[in-house]
Amino acid sequence: MDTSLIHSLSDAIFHPSLVDWLMQTTAIPSSSVNSSVAFHQNILGQFTSAWNHFIASGQAWSFFIGLALGYIIRSLTSFG
C-alpha cells in the first residue's frame, strides 16, 4: 500500500485549519467552564425555615388529621 496516499489523506483530514475551525465552532463558552463556583449553603437553616413554614401554614395539622382519618378508615374497612 502506498504510504503517500495515507499521509495525504491524514493531512487532508487533520489539516491545521480544519482542526482550528472545529475547535472554534465546538468550543464551550468560557462562562460555562467555571465549575468551581462556591455555594454557600446553610442546610440546617434551610431545614429550620422549611419546618417553621410547615408548622405555620397548617400543614402539620392536615398531616396529623389525615393520619388519624386514614387509620380510622383502614380499621373500619379491614377484615380481621
HELIX and SHEET records of a PDB file:
HELIX    1   1 THR A    3  ILE A   13  1                                  11    
HELIX    2   2 PRO A   16  THR A   25  1                                  10    
HELIX    3   3 SER A   30  VAL A   33  1                                   4    
HELIX    4   4 ILE A   43  ALA A   56  1                                  14    
HELIX    5   5 GLN A   59  THR A   77  1                                  19    
END                                                                             
